[in-house]
Amino acid sequence: MTIPGRVWVGWTPMAHLLGAEGVSISFGTRKVLESITLGIDSGARIGIVGRNGDGKSTLMRILARTAEPDAGRVTWRGGVSVGFLDQQDTLDHLSTVRTAVLGDAADHQWATDPAKRDVAEGLLGGLGWETEVGALSGGQRRRVALAALLMAEHEVIMLDEPTNHLDVEGVAWLAEHIKSRTPAGHKRATGAPRRARRGSGGEQTAFLVVTHDRWFLDEVCTSTWEVHDAAVDHFEGGYAAYTLARAERDRAAAVEEQKRQQLVKKELAWLRRGAPARTTKAKFRIDAANTLINDVPVHRDEVQLKKMATARLGKDVLDLEEITYRAGESGPLLFDNVTFRLGPGERVGVVGVNGAGKSTLLRLLDGQLEPTEGRVKRGKTVRTAILTQEVTELREREHMRTLEVMTEEKSVFDVGGKELSGAQLLETLGFSRSRQWTPVGDLSGGERRRLQLLKLLTGEPNVLMLDEPNTPTGYWDRTPSSYRCEARISRLSGRFGQCGGSRDRGRGAGDRVGVA
């Protein structure tokens, strides 16, 4: 059941934990959420989906009270504890793993708790407790942040892109852990039921998740909220059930639009009858006909990624010849006598557990790092570009408007044999004319990721390396338009390498897979 502007969650008799009533928020002239009313009960497992920039993270921050709405209110039940995992890396890189996860707590305070030991073993296995956070890989830092949150006692846990930078094993463990802490429950592989863990108030933990991982949504969530057009719609079930329900909703909307079009044709024919007839037509019917004709549904933005001009690439691309690389003087040995060759036209996916050296491999190929032994051979015509995990390139430009960032180096771009202005190019990747004047600091994580990719492509690279392209520090919205975007990436004439933990991305965009 869906009521415009209202979402009701928790049809089972569970304790109400927190809710929002009449919440609205705008950024500039753009209304992100309008008159939203919803609630979260104990034991709920809710996934939030929607396009980049539609307000998923904003909704979560408002519910977590880390952001204030323009109107409406958020109420928490007395004494409820809420934990929040941000998209961004908020850890102190100078602290140790022990300090980041446990703070000042003594070992016996968590080691005697089976649930906390389970978190430590599942997420921190292989990590030294005294290791500095800054020395860890992006995936390992994500594990530390998750462990710190999950080892605390919260009735509500909100996870904004929790699978960012996690390897497949980490994502699978997190899904199992979440299911073990809710009343829907599940059974272990052995068939023995695991007791659901409770929050500090005794209720089953409720989870609210923003993620673009379809498998994770299907595996974990029992209901789905879709954020779109400043509204929130509620669907029962995970991503697959949501997709089916949305398809049925779109089919019904298409039937209504077809009826409207037929009526429009009829009214147009009536309006176009001879001049004498028009003078006697009832004004109310003319006004009604014009209203009907103008009542055209607004199309959602189409995201497209067209072929950018690329520099010519010769037969020799990138070769790693018997390289050895150690992270620091006393760091782990990541590569030992490794030979790797990237040829023209190849698309290679790089997979491996967190900390295995996937991002390091890309930096070696890009020339950012030098191997301890061996050599990196680059073709004379090679022009590399790397999409980094963190959107660091845009941080110093957060005060600039999106269009200004796009056109700071040149104002005309060669795309598919045609010259496009910066504004036209931004429109191909989902930035409306009004959105182009938004400061970069006000863009959503997914929108910043898209801008980062577009800026990268305008440099006309012929070897493109994507480090966690599907994370925003996130960031691809999993809609039909984003799959077209993914397909166009796979058709780029430049050579292509990517690394990440997504099960889906590797299927459609790689010709061979390298294991780190």
Secondary structure, 3 states (H helix, E strand, C coil): CCECCECCCCCCCCCEEEEEEEEEEEECCEEEEEEEEEEEECCCEEEEECCCCCCHHHHHHHHCCCCCCCEEEEEECCCCCEEEECCCCCCCCCCEHHHHHHCCCCHHHHHCCHHHHHHHHHHHCCCCCCCEHHHCCHHHHHHHHHHHHHCCCCCEEEEECCCCCCCHHHHHHHHHHHHHCCCCCCECCCCCECCCCECCCCCECEEEEECCCHHHHHHHCCEEEEEECCEEEEEECCHHHHHHHHHHHHHHHHHHHHHHHHHHHHHHHHHCCCHHHHHCCCHHHHHHHHHHHHCCCCCCCCECCCCECCCCCCCCCEEEEEEEEECCCCCCEEEEEEEEEECCCCEEEEECCCCCCHHHHHHHHHCCCCCCEEEEEECCCCCEEEECCCCHHHHHHCCCEHHHHHCCCCCEEEECCEEEEHHHHHHHECCCCCHHHCEHHHCCHHHHHHHHHHHHHCCCCCEEEEECCCCCCCCCCCCHHHHHHHHHHHCCCCEEEEECCCCCHHHHHCCEEEEC
